[in-house]
């Protein structure tokens, strides 16, 4: 069928084709699934290994693909490179989708990013970015370090703690790619697109609010600073406008 890459059951909408292998949560929604929850997606675009992901169908118009969630400290986020590359946790709770999977999504489509935050006092805030990608133009995302590209900040009360990380490679304790003279991931008990070192540390250690462990918790500096570890954080992406598949 014209415009389609795979010989599968599919139908076409507005010049592009939706197959039985949804790329992201927008495809899940278009297929008739209108409620938030866990669904299967195929970031590689075909009949490969499926991923289970949480789709937020309600927030600000919905169809958000959640790739990171912290909520209760039940999952250890102080992990090495291979875990962050492939993903870990469970989409029903705390999880990380995987750098390679996020790269596959953002290399073919244009995405926006929303970061939702919550403190232990029940306050909520968010930050919005109109453009988000990981090594979008690289032949190999891993060789390029899954470099973060984020632009177009919009303030939902959280302030901008991520733009300073744009252009940085991802670092873990066993793969130091930051711009500091020491290992930021080891120093701050996390994994992120560190510079020297961070204004956001959403994969840091899970602590209860005010902490003496300066900079080592779940931090978004422009909202609660380096001495307050957040209760919840969720990073999620939504496609700007679906690009048609090539003939």
Legacy VTK file of the C-alpha trace (Angstrom):
# vtk DataFile Version 3.0
C-alpha trace
ASCII
DATASET POLYDATA
POINTS 247 float
0.000 0.000 0.000
1.278 3.459 -0.887
3.250 5.235 1.813
3.805 2.207 4.019
7.026 0.557 5.124
5.758 -2.771 6.382
3.473 -5.496 5.040
1.054 -5.515 7.964
-2.571 -4.774 8.658
-2.899 -0.985 8.389
-4.992 1.934 7.324
-4.034 5.418 6.151
-4.997 8.764 7.603
-4.159 12.193 6.160
-1.281 10.889 4.069
0.348 8.638 6.619
-0.248 5.071 7.709
-1.080 3.665 11.087
-0.009 0.059 11.402
-0.566 -2.523 14.092
2.842 -1.410 15.436
2.245 2.021 17.059
5.343 4.184 17.312
4.190 6.201 20.304
1.158 7.217 22.343
-0.297 9.353 19.569
-0.563 6.235 17.420
-2.093 4.416 20.392
-4.703 7.173 20.715
-5.434 7.248 16.984
-6.099 3.514 17.141
-8.976 4.215 19.535
-7.368 3.986 22.985
-8.482 7.163 24.749
-7.634 6.406 28.370
-4.358 6.888 30.210
-2.580 3.639 30.949
0.096 1.182 29.873
0.280 0.284 26.186
2.692 -1.412 23.784
4.693 0.703 21.339
7.346 -0.075 18.718
9.879 2.804 18.548
11.816 1.096 15.750
8.708 1.356 13.588
8.138 -2.288 12.764
7.584 -5.812 14.007
10.415 -5.861 16.492
10.501 -6.148 20.268
7.582 -4.186 21.821
7.970 -1.805 24.743
5.452 -1.179 27.472
5.011 2.529 28.080
2.644 4.736 30.055
0.491 6.971 27.861
-0.860 10.149 29.457
-4.025 10.841 27.469
-5.337 13.676 29.655
-2.704 16.293 30.521
-2.851 19.374 28.299
-4.484 17.593 25.382
-2.942 14.206 26.107
-1.096 11.736 23.835
2.100 12.059 25.897
4.603 9.188 25.815
6.129 9.015 29.308
9.809 8.031 29.252
10.749 8.738 32.872
8.825 8.611 36.138
9.804 9.006 39.803
7.067 8.705 42.400
7.953 6.641 45.474
11.590 5.518 45.418
10.665 1.897 44.684
13.139 1.610 41.788
16.887 2.199 42.048
17.921 4.835 39.490
21.628 4.780 40.366
22.513 2.444 37.517
25.121 1.952 34.832
25.211 2.775 31.147
23.662 -0.415 29.802
20.574 -0.084 32.003
20.062 3.511 30.931
20.582 2.576 27.304
18.009 -0.243 27.315
15.609 0.924 30.026
14.449 -0.416 33.394
11.570 -0.394 35.853
7.893 -0.932 35.117
5.542 1.396 33.241
2.907 0.941 35.945
5.237 2.695 38.394
8.761 4.091 38.332
10.688 3.517 35.128
13.095 4.732 32.464
12.211 3.905 28.846
15.800 3.669 27.593
18.081 6.101 25.765
18.125 4.024 22.600
14.335 3.901 22.484
14.001 7.640 23.070
16.589 8.211 20.349
14.657 6.025 17.896
11.490 7.996 18.556
13.015 11.449 18.197
15.223 10.745 15.177
12.211 10.324 12.881
9.659 12.761 14.284
9.680 16.203 15.911
8.720 16.080 19.578
7.947 18.502 22.389
8.742 17.782 26.032
6.824 18.317 29.242
8.362 17.838 32.700
5.841 17.467 35.535
7.064 17.902 39.109
5.589 17.419 42.580
6.951 18.152 46.056
6.101 16.456 49.350
3.767 19.296 50.335
1.434 18.586 47.421
2.570 21.460 45.204
2.894 20.857 41.471
4.657 22.656 38.648
5.817 21.909 35.139
8.211 23.035 32.428
7.507 22.793 28.706
9.914 22.677 25.761
8.690 22.972 22.185
11.591 20.920 20.792
13.225 17.788 22.202
15.525 15.153 20.688
18.400 12.798 21.507
21.160 12.673 18.877
18.535 13.218 16.175
21.018 13.504 13.300
23.630 11.015 14.463
24.252 7.723 12.667
24.654 6.091 16.076
22.929 7.589 19.084
25.189 5.719 21.482
28.398 6.844 19.758
27.085 10.407 19.938
26.388 9.960 23.649
22.626 10.406 23.231
23.222 14.143 23.170
20.316 16.213 24.461
18.720 18.873 22.269
16.010 20.916 23.971
14.667 24.351 23.030
11.627 26.600 23.308
11.065 26.803 27.077
7.599 27.558 28.401
7.081 28.141 32.122
4.474 26.221 34.066
5.794 27.450 37.395
8.862 25.210 37.561
11.329 27.517 35.827
13.938 26.386 33.329
16.446 23.911 34.747
17.008 21.925 31.559
18.185 24.330 28.848
21.658 24.481 30.403
21.928 20.719 29.786
21.176 21.022 26.067
24.087 19.934 23.894
25.422 17.608 26.603
25.984 13.862 26.398
24.372 11.469 28.840
26.554 10.283 31.721
26.387 7.399 34.165
28.815 6.380 36.894
30.500 3.939 34.493
30.503 6.230 31.449
31.602 9.762 32.333
30.808 12.143 29.468
30.196 15.360 31.398
32.058 18.643 31.216
33.386 18.610 34.763
36.805 17.591 36.001
35.254 14.755 38.000
32.458 12.190 37.568
29.169 14.052 38.081
27.088 10.862 38.079
29.142 9.412 40.930
29.275 12.683 42.848
25.535 13.326 42.655
24.264 9.726 42.717
22.419 9.895 39.421
22.570 9.736 35.641
21.765 12.661 33.369
22.968 15.019 30.657
25.423 16.588 33.090
27.524 19.634 32.307
29.575 20.747 35.303
27.425 19.392 36.934
23.668 20.075 36.977
20.653 22.287 37.436
18.391 19.241 37.061
19.011 15.778 38.482
15.734 13.934 37.956
17.427 10.521 38.096
19.140 11.280 41.398
18.702 9.538 44.749
15.195 9.422 46.207
15.009 11.346 49.496
12.234 12.961 51.519
12.063 16.678 50.773
14.598 18.837 52.584
17.937 17.070 52.588
21.490 17.723 53.706
22.705 15.716 50.692
23.270 18.803 48.584
22.529 18.150 44.905
22.235 14.356 45.237
18.461 13.999 45.193
15.692 14.416 42.629
16.280 18.091 41.886
14.898 20.821 39.651
16.941 23.772 40.859
14.754 26.612 39.559
11.778 25.285 41.508
12.930 23.843 44.861
16.694 24.217 44.707
19.577 21.817 45.378
18.619 21.019 48.974
15.117 19.702 48.331
14.534 16.280 46.785
11.216 16.067 44.944
8.477 13.517 45.516
7.577 13.101 41.872
8.967 13.780 38.414
7.707 12.746 35.016
9.313 13.426 31.642
7.090 12.895 28.614
7.095 13.707 24.919
4.445 14.380 22.300
4.871 14.545 18.547
4.420 18.028 17.085
3.013 16.942 13.748
3.195 13.453 12.374
5.473 13.301 9.348
4.212 11.167 6.453
6.065 7.962 5.720
8.142 7.974 2.577
6.851 6.093 -0.439
LINES 1 248
247 0 1 2 3 4 5 6 7 8 9 10 11 12 13 14 15 16 17 18 19 20 21 22 23 24 25 26 27 28 29 30 31 32 33 34 35 36 37 38 39 40 41 42 43 44 45 46 47 48 49 50 51 52 53 54 55 56 57 58 59 60 61 62 63 64 65 66 67 68 69 70 71 72 73 74 75 76 77 78 79 80 81 82 83 84 85 86 87 88 89 90 91 92 93 94 95 96 97 98 99 100 101 102 103 104 105 106 107 108 109 110 111 112 113 114 115 116 117 118 119 120 121 122 123 124 125 126 127 128 129 130 131 132 133 134 135 136 137 138 139 140 141 142 143 144 145 146 147 148 149 150 151 152 153 154 155 156 157 158 159 160 161 162 163 164 165 166 167 168 169 170 171 172 173 174 175 176 177 178 179 180 181 182 183 184 185 186 187 188 189 190 191 192 193 194 195 196 197 198 199 200 201 202 203 204 205 206 207 208 209 210 211 212 213 214 215 216 217 218 219 220 221 222 223 224 225 226 227 228 229 230 231 232 233 234 235 236 237 238 239 240 241 242 243 244 245 246
